[in-house]
Amino acid sequence: MKYVIIGTGVAGIAAIEAIRSVFPSPDGRGQGEGSVEIVMVGDDPYGFYSRPGLAYYLTGELHDKALFPRTQDDYRRMNFRFVSGRVKNILREERVVEVEGKESLKYDRLLIAVGAQALPLEVPGATLEGVLKLDHMEDAKRILKQARRGKTAVVVGGGITALELTEGLLSRGMNVHYMLRGDRYWSNVLDEQESKIVEHRLHEEGVTLHRHAEIIEITGKNNRVNGVRLLNGKMLKCDLVAYAIGIRPRVELAKQAGLAIDRGISVNEYLQTDDPNVYAAGDVAQVYDPASGRSVLDSLWGPARQQGYAAGLNMAGKKTIYIKPPAFNVTRLAGITTTIIGMVGRGHDKDLMGIARGDSETWRRLPDSMVAQAGFEVNRIRLLVGERQLLGAVVMGDQKLSFPLERIVSENMDISPIRDKLLASNARIGDVIAEFWASLKN
């Protein structure tokens, strides 16, 4: 059997690990199935690295070497061949992958795990030198090369990546202006108080926030950025523009191959496309969720890894249904550790066009619920309380309750015994959850 993995991200690596769990190395021989060959092909010159770690690379907290979680020994144990190049065609009839400038690769089972790419900033001047995004390692290196202490940067967009850009540029000594098209930060996931906490911290760090601000033109001199023009007519001089307005699954290859596509590559609960020999996982996949009966997009490291592993098992003949867990992310917003679990918000964020990196559509599918919240400084908990279950939670600052809340939400635990306590006025929510969790362990 020959397995081909397109894409060098966490979903692809997890798929290889799963295949090898069924057909172990070092001889690549499986359970009576004959020889097993695995080929990974991708055009990222850096191969597999931690995409979430790029934020800490920008701030200088992580050296670039720390972004590579696998060693050469790990790769040897996984026993696969790597082909560096861009896949230009998938010929499904022949079961062949054509790689630009390289030999064609035959496959028995194929995984498409090519991720997503940043939506372009479509304003005049967006192609000038100094207009930057943060999709991958090459982008991060370009940002660091162009960031200059004492110079001015403008950041456009919403969600987690826009803050990663803001804090990265700030840590490099730049004067940062952050443009919000709406009246607050990440309005479709955070509530008003949470947005205020983040904005206040940004202000304290020296970021200049511009609300109801929309860039209509990037100006330049000698093909390099020197300013932005706003919708209200104002001009702002700057040396760099960084943007994060959302991402789009990279479906072009699947489209060329004639696979079923919606917003991402459509897959069933086995991560299988409408071609039984072709699978998809990670940011590029629109995954069917049996629990909700919906197909959703995630752009989270954890689900990408889980999807890749499940896809690998299925490719190797070990039938495994991917059960989508509640969306979960631990991130840092303006220096505040923040955990987002399950369903927490709704509506549309003017700063984003669709899903963003580190985001999940699940967060914004909020059914009728009651809100319980506590703490109005940096430490804050917000719970979305259903009839019998917790539907979601946001934990900012102190993270002691993050793990219990993730388990309570993901396991659909019955919270009937504490529901009234959570919804009582002036409830000490943290104490109620801590006591409930302790009672479950006894």
C-alpha positions as CSV (number, residue, x, y, z in Angstrom):
1,M,0.0,0.0,0.0
2,K,1.2,3.5,-0.8
3,Y,0.0,6.5,1.2
4,V,0.5,10.0,0.0
5,I,0.0,13.0,2.4
6,I,-0.2,16.5,0.8
7,G,0.8,19.1,3.4
8,T,3.4,19.4,6.1
9,G,1.2,20.6,9.0
10,V,0.1,18.9,12.2
11,A,-2.8,17.1,10.5
12,G,-0.4,15.4,8.0
13,I,2.1,14.5,10.7
14,A,-0.6,13.0,12.9
15,A,-1.9,11.0,9.9
16,I,1.6,9.4,9.4
17,E,1.7,8.6,13.1
18,A,-1.7,6.9,12.9
19,I,-0.7,4.9,9.8
20,R,2.5,3.8,11.5
21,S,0.5,2.7,14.6
22,V,-1.3,0.2,12.3
23,F,1.7,-0.6,10.1
24,P,4.8,-0.1,12.3
25,S,8.3,0.8,11.4
26,P,11.2,0.1,10.9
27,D,10.6,-2.4,8.1
28,G,7.3,-0.7,7.1
29,R,5.6,-4.1,7.1
30,G,2.1,-4.3,8.4
31,Q,-0.4,-6.9,9.5
32,G,-0.3,-9.2,6.6
33,E,-0.8,-6.3,4.1
34,G,2.6,-6.4,2.5
35,S,4.9,-3.4,2.1
36,V,3.7,0.0,3.3
37,E,5.2,3.2,1.9
38,I,4.3,6.7,3.1
39,V,5.2,9.9,1.2
40,M,4.7,13.4,2.4
41,V,4.8,16.2,-0.1
42,G,4.7,20.0,0.6
43,D,6.0,23.3,-0.5
44,D,6.7,24.9,2.9
45,P,10.5,25.0,3.0
46,Y,10.4,24.7,6.8
47,G,8.4,21.5,6.9
48,F,6.5,20.8,10.1
49,Y,6.6,23.4,12.9
50,S,4.3,24.8,15.5
51,R,2.0,27.4,13.9
52,P,0.7,28.6,17.3
53,G,4.3,29.1,18.4
54,L,4.8,31.8,15.7
55,A,3.2,34.4,18.1
56,Y,5.9,33.8,20.7
57,Y,8.6,33.8,18.0
58,L,7.4,37.3,17.0
59,T,7.7,38.6,20.6
60,G,11.1,37.0,21.0
61,E,9.9,34.6,23.7
62,L,10.8,31.6,21.6
63,H,13.8,31.0,19.4
64,D,12.9,29.6,15.9
65,K,14.5,26.3,16.8
66,A,11.9,25.8,19.6
67,L,9.1,25.8,17.0
68,F,10.1,22.4,15.7
69,P,8.6,19.7,18.0
70,R,10.0,16.7,16.1
71,T,13.6,15.5,16.0
72,Q,15.3,13.8,13.1
73,D,15.1,10.6,15.2
74,D,11.3,11.0,15.4
75,Y,11.1,11.3,11.6
76,R,13.3,8.2,11.2
77,R,11.0,6.2,13.4
78,M,8.0,7.4,11.4
79,N,9.7,6.0,8.3
80,F,8.3,8.2,5.5
81,R,9.8,9.9,2.5
82,F,9.5,13.7,2.1
83,V,9.2,15.3,-1.3
84,S,9.6,19.1,-1.4
85,G,7.5,20.7,-4.0
86,R,4.1,22.1,-5.0
87,V,1.3,19.6,-6.0
88,K,-0.2,20.9,-9.2
89,N,-2.7,18.1,-10.0
90,I,-4.5,15.1,-8.5
91,L,-5.4,12.6,-11.2
92,R,-8.0,10.5,-9.4
93,E,-8.7,8.0,-12.2
94,E,-5.0,7.0,-12.3
95,R,-4.5,7.7,-8.5
96,V,-1.6,9.9,-9.3
97,V,-0.3,13.2,-7.7
98,E,1.6,15.5,-10.0
99,V,4.3,17.5,-8.3
100,E,5.8,20.6,-10.1
101,G,9.2,19.8,-11.3
102,K,9.3,16.4,-9.7
103,E,8.3,12.8,-10.4
104,S,4.6,11.9,-10.2
105,L,3.5,10.0,-7.1
106,K,1.2,7.1,-7.2
107,Y,-1.1,6.4,-4.3
108,D,-3.6,3.9,-2.9
109,R,-4.8,6.3,-0.3
110,L,-4.4,10.1,-0.4
111,L,-4.8,12.7,2.4
112,I,-5.2,16.4,1.5
113,A,-4.0,18.4,4.6
114,V,-2.9,21.7,3.0
115,G,-4.5,24.0,5.5
116,A,-5.8,27.5,4.9
117,Q,-4.4,30.8,3.7
118,A,-4.9,34.4,4.8
119,L,-7.6,36.3,3.0
120,P,-5.9,39.1,1.0
121,L,-6.3,42.8,2.0
122,E,-8.1,44.2,-1.0
123,V,-7.4,47.9,-1.0
124,P,-5.3,50.0,-3.3
125,G,-1.6,49.7,-2.3
126,A,-2.0,46.3,-0.7
127,T,0.9,44.9,-2.9
128,L,3.4,47.5,-1.6
129,E,6.6,46.4,0.2
130,G,5.8,46.4,3.9
131,V,2.2,45.0,3.7
132,L,2.5,41.8,5.7
133,K,0.4,38.8,6.9
134,L,1.1,35.9,9.3
135,D,0.4,32.6,7.6
136,H,3.6,30.7,8.1
137,M,7.2,30.8,9.2
138,E,8.4,32.7,6.1
139,D,5.9,35.5,6.9
140,A,7.1,35.6,10.5
141,K,10.7,36.0,9.4
142,R,9.7,38.7,6.9
143,I,7.8,40.6,9.7
144,L,10.9,40.5,12.0
145,K,13.1,41.6,9.2
146,Q,11.0,44.7,8.5
147,A,10.0,45.6,12.1
148,R,12.2,48.5,13.2
149,R,12.4,50.1,16.7
150,G,10.8,53.5,16.8
151,K,9.0,53.1,13.5
152,T,5.2,53.0,13.1
153,A,3.0,50.0,12.3
154,V,-0.7,49.8,11.5
155,V,-2.5,46.5,12.3
156,V,-5.8,45.7,10.6
157,G,-8.2,42.8,11.4
158,G,-9.7,40.8,14.3
159,G,-9.4,37.6,16.2
160,I,-6.3,36.1,17.7
161,T,-3.8,36.6,14.8
162,A,-4.4,40.4,14.8
163,L,-3.4,40.5,18.4
164,E,-0.4,38.3,17.7
165,L,0.7,40.8,15.1
166,T,0.1,43.8,17.4
167,E,2.0,42.3,20.3
168,G,4.8,41.0,18.1
169,L,5.4,44.4,16.5
170,L,5.0,46.2,19.9
171,S,7.7,43.9,21.4
172,R,10.1,44.9,18.6
173,G,9.8,48.5,19.7
174,M,7.4,49.7,17.1
175,N,4.6,52.3,17.6
176,V,1.4,50.3,16.9
177,H,-1.9,51.6,15.7
178,Y,-4.7,49.0,15.8
179,M,-7.7,49.6,13.5
180,L,-11.1,48.2,14.5
181,R,-13.9,48.6,12.0
182,G,-16.5,48.1,14.8
183,D,-16.8,49.5,18.3
184,R,-14.8,46.7,20.1
185,Y,-12.4,43.8,19.7
186,W,-13.6,40.3,18.6
187,S,-17.2,41.1,19.1
188,N,-18.6,37.8,18.0
189,V,-16.7,35.7,20.5
190,L,-16.0,38.0,23.5
191,D,-18.6,39.9,25.4
192,E,-18.4,43.6,25.9
193,Q,-16.6,43.3,29.3
194,E,-14.0,40.9,27.9
195,S,-13.3,43.1,24.9
196,K,-12.8,46.1,27.3
197,I,-10.3,44.1,29.4
198,V,-8.2,43.3,26.3
199,E,-8.5,46.9,24.9
200,H,-7.5,48.3,28.3
201,R,-4.4,46.1,28.4
202,L,-3.5,47.1,24.8
203,H,-3.8,50.8,25.8
204,E,-1.6,50.2,28.8
205,E,1.0,48.6,26.6
206,G,1.1,51.7,24.4
207,V,-1.1,50.5,21.5
208,T,-3.3,53.3,19.9
209,L,-6.7,51.9,19.2
210,H,-8.9,53.3,16.4
211,R,-12.6,52.4,16.5
212,H,-14.9,52.6,13.5
213,A,-11.7,52.9,11.4
214,E,-11.5,51.5,8.0
215,I,-8.5,51.6,5.7
216,I,-9.4,52.5,2.1
217,E,-5.9,52.9,0.7
218,I,-2.3,52.2,1.5
219,T,0.0,54.8,0.2
220,G,3.7,54.4,-0.7
221,K,6.8,55.9,-2.0
222,N,9.4,54.0,-4.1
223,N,7.1,50.9,-3.9
224,R,7.2,50.9,-0.1
225,V,4.5,51.7,2.5
226,N,4.5,55.2,3.9
227,G,0.9,55.6,5.2
228,V,-2.7,54.7,5.2
229,R,-5.8,56.6,4.2
230,L,-9.0,56.0,6.3
231,L,-12.6,56.1,5.3
232,N,-13.1,59.3,7.3
233,G,-10.5,61.0,5.2
234,K,-7.7,61.0,7.8
235,M,-4.1,60.1,6.8
236,L,-1.8,58.2,9.1
237,K,1.9,57.9,8.4
238,C,3.4,54.4,8.9
239,D,6.2,52.2,7.8
240,L,4.4,48.8,7.9
241,V,0.9,47.5,7.6
242,A,0.1,44.0,9.0
243,Y,-3.3,42.4,8.5
244,A,-5.4,39.4,9.7
245,I,-8.9,39.7,8.3
246,G,-9.6,35.9,8.2
247,I,-8.5,32.8,6.4
248,R,-9.8,30.6,3.5
249,P,-9.3,26.9,3.2
250,R,-7.0,26.0,0.4
251,V,-9.5,24.1,-1.7
252,E,-8.0,24.8,-5.2
253,L,-6.4,21.4,-5.5
254,A,-9.5,19.6,-4.4
255,K,-11.5,21.7,-6.9
256,Q,-9.1,20.8,-9.7
257,A,-9.6,17.1,-8.7
258,G,-13.4,17.4,-8.9
259,L,-14.0,16.6,-5.2
260,A,-17.0,17.9,-3.4
261,I,-16.4,21.4,-1.9
262,D,-18.5,23.7,0.2
263,R,-16.5,26.3,2.1
264,G,-13.9,23.7,2.7
265,I,-13.4,20.1,1.4
266,S,-16.5,18.2,2.3
267,V,-15.8,15.1,4.4
268,N,-17.8,12.6,6.3
269,E,-17.3,11.4,9.9
270,Y,-14.4,9.2,8.7
271,L,-12.7,12.3,7.1
272,Q,-13.4,10.8,3.7
273,T,-14.2,12.9,0.7
274,D,-16.7,11.8,-2.0
275,D,-13.8,9.7,-3.4
276,P,-13.3,6.8,-1.1
277,N,-9.6,6.8,-1.6
278,V,-9.1,10.5,-0.8
279,Y,-9.3,12.0,2.7
280,A,-9.0,15.5,4.0
281,A,-8.2,16.9,7.5
282,G,-7.2,20.1,9.3
283,D,-8.0,23.7,8.3
284,V,-8.9,22.7,4.7
285,A,-11.6,20.2,5.8
286,Q,-15.2,21.0,6.4
287,V,-15.9,18.2,8.9
288,Y,-19.2,16.5,9.6
289,D,-20.1,16.6,13.2
290,P,-22.4,13.7,14.1
291,A,-23.4,15.3,17.4
292,S,-24.9,18.5,15.8
293,G,-25.6,17.1,12.3
294,R,-23.6,20.1,10.9
295,S,-20.5,20.4,8.9
296,V,-18.1,23.1,10.3
297,L,-14.7,24.7,9.9
298,D,-12.2,24.8,12.6
299,S,-8.8,26.5,12.6
300,L,-7.4,25.0,15.8
301,W,-4.3,23.0,16.4
302,G,-5.9,20.4,18.5
303,P,-8.7,19.4,16.1
304,A,-6.3,19.5,13.2
305,R,-4.1,16.9,15.0
306,Q,-7.1,14.8,16.0
307,Q,-8.6,14.9,12.5
308,G,-5.3,13.9,11.0
309,Y,-4.9,11.0,13.3
310,A,-8.4,9.8,12.7
311,A,-7.9,10.1,8.9
312,G,-4.7,8.1,9.1
313,L,-6.4,5.3,11.0
314,N,-9.2,5.2,8.4
315,M,-6.7,5.3,5.5
316,A,-5.0,2.3,7.1
317,G,-8.3,0.4,7.3
318,K,-9.0,0.9,10.9
319,K,-12.5,2.4,10.9
320,T,-12.6,5.4,13.2
321,I,-15.4,8.0,13.5
322,Y,-14.1,11.4,14.2
323,I,-16.2,12.9,17.0
324,K,-15.8,16.6,17.1
325,P,-15.1,17.7,20.7
326,P,-16.3,21.1,21.9
327,A,-14.1,23.8,20.4
328,F,-11.3,24.6,22.8
329,N,-8.4,27.0,22.7
330,V,-5.9,28.4,25.2
331,T,-4.5,31.6,23.9
332,R,-3.1,34.9,25.1
333,L,-5.0,38.1,24.5
334,A,-3.0,41.3,25.3
335,G,-0.9,39.3,27.7
336,I,-3.9,37.7,29.4
337,T,-4.1,33.9,29.3
338,T,-7.6,33.1,28.0
339,T,-9.4,29.8,27.5
340,I,-12.4,29.6,25.2
341,I,-14.5,26.4,25.4
342,G,-17.7,25.4,23.5
343,M,-20.4,27.9,22.5
344,V,-19.7,31.4,23.8
345,G,-20.8,34.0,21.2
346,R,-22.8,34.8,18.2
347,G,-23.2,37.3,15.3
348,H,-20.7,38.9,12.9
349,D,-17.4,40.6,13.6
350,K,-16.8,43.5,11.2
351,D,-13.0,43.0,11.4
352,L,-13.2,39.4,10.1
353,M,-14.4,37.9,6.9
354,G,-15.4,34.4,8.0
355,I,-13.3,32.2,10.2
356,A,-9.9,33.3,11.6
357,R,-6.8,31.4,12.7
358,G,-7.2,29.9,16.1
359,D,-11.0,30.1,15.7
360,S,-13.9,27.8,15.4
361,E,-17.4,28.3,14.0
362,T,-18.7,26.3,16.9
363,W,-18.0,29.2,19.3
364,R,-20.6,31.4,17.5
365,R,-23.4,28.8,17.3
366,L,-25.1,29.9,20.5
367,P,-28.5,28.4,21.4
368,D,-30.7,29.9,24.0
369,S,-28.8,30.1,27.3
370,M,-28.4,32.1,30.5
371,V,-25.1,33.9,31.3
372,A,-23.3,33.6,34.6
373,Q,-20.2,35.7,35.1
374,A,-17.9,36.7,37.8
375,G,-14.9,39.1,38.1
376,F,-14.5,42.3,36.4
377,E,-10.8,42.9,36.5
378,V,-8.2,40.7,34.7
379,N,-9.5,37.5,36.2
380,R,-12.9,36.7,34.8
381,I,-15.2,33.7,34.2
382,R,-18.2,33.7,31.8
383,L,-20.3,30.6,31.6
384,L,-23.1,29.8,29.1
385,V,-25.6,27.8,31.1
386,G,-28.1,25.5,29.3
387,E,-31.0,23.6,30.9
388,R,-28.9,20.8,32.2
389,Q,-25.4,21.3,30.7
390,L,-22.8,24.0,30.5
391,L,-22.7,25.0,26.8
392,G,-19.5,27.1,26.9
393,A,-17.0,29.1,29.0
394,V,-14.5,31.9,28.7
395,V,-11.8,32.0,31.4
396,M,-9.5,35.1,31.5
397,G,-6.5,35.3,33.8
398,D,-6.4,32.7,36.5
399,Q,-6.7,29.3,34.8
400,K,-7.3,27.0,37.7
401,L,-10.8,26.2,36.5
402,S,-10.0,25.8,32.8
403,F,-9.5,22.0,33.0
404,P,-12.6,21.3,35.1
405,L,-14.7,23.5,32.8
406,E,-13.4,21.8,29.7
407,R,-14.3,18.4,31.1
408,I,-17.7,19.5,32.3
409,V,-18.5,21.0,28.8
410,S,-17.0,18.2,26.7
411,E,-18.6,15.4,28.7
412,N,-22.0,17.1,28.8
413,M,-22.1,16.7,32.6
414,D,-25.4,17.3,34.3
415,I,-25.1,20.6,36.2
416,S,-28.7,20.5,37.5
417,P,-27.5,20.4,41.1
418,I,-25.6,23.7,40.8
419,R,-27.6,25.5,38.0
420,D,-29.5,27.8,40.4
421,K,-26.4,28.6,42.3
422,L,-24.6,29.6,39.1
423,L,-27.4,31.9,38.1
424,A,-28.0,33.5,41.5
425,S,-27.2,37.2,41.7
426,N,-23.7,37.8,43.0
427,A,-22.9,34.1,42.7
428,R,-19.3,33.1,43.5
429,I,-19.1,31.2,40.3
430,G,-15.5,30.0,40.8
431,D,-16.3,28.5,44.2
432,V,-19.5,26.8,42.9
433,I,-17.6,25.2,40.0
434,A,-14.6,24.2,42.2
435,E,-17.0,22.6,44.8
436,F,-18.9,20.8,42.0
437,W,-15.7,19.4,40.5
438,A,-14.4,18.3,43.9
439,S,-17.7,16.4,44.5
440,L,-17.3,14.6,41.2
441,K,-13.9,13.3,42.1
442,N,-15.0,12.1,45.6
